[in-house]
Amino acid sequence: GVKLTIGPAIENGFYYDVDFGEHVVSEKDFKTIENKMLEIARGKHDFKMRSVTKAEALALYKDNVFKTELIENLEDGAITFCDHSSFTDLCRGGHIPNTGIIKAVKVLSVAGAYWRGDENKPQLTRVYGISFPKQKELTEYLNLLEEAKKRDHRKLGKELELFTFSQKVGQGLPLWLPKGAALRERLENFLKAAQ
């Protein structure tokens, strides 16, 4: 009952929007997903691109309204699938040669995402992840993420008593506390003097 939709590579990893139907995916499922990804990767399956007709594509995805919508907007003769092992997906391509290159994976988070960014369309689950050819590279990346969290301006602003936020004022609008107002004034004076 699970329906895959789109899953592009992004700057730091990838995501896949999925209609899980009645299933709910949460952080407790991450390790199971990671283990399955590594199991598949160890199979060293080649990624094979192939062209299909629009009719063939629609027939394969007749039970997936999301893929059907995508296919209906594509030109016949410009539709490609990617196969590896027993998995096939509608795909434009751009892959590593085979799954064996992947040695480390991490599911980073899940979030809600409306189909094609339209709040009037079904909400899907967006699963974010990243993979690396070496475990060491994944470990270094996760350490960088932890260091970045320590330096998050929202965390530091609160700890240093520079500013606070209030839902009554508006989400994301800082309210300067005395220390923050003094720091801001010093920065503004410095910039004025530097001109």
Order of alpha helices (4+ residues) and beta strands (2+ residues): beta-beta-beta-alpha-beta-alpha-alpha-beta-beta-beta-beta-alpha-alpha-beta-beta-alpha
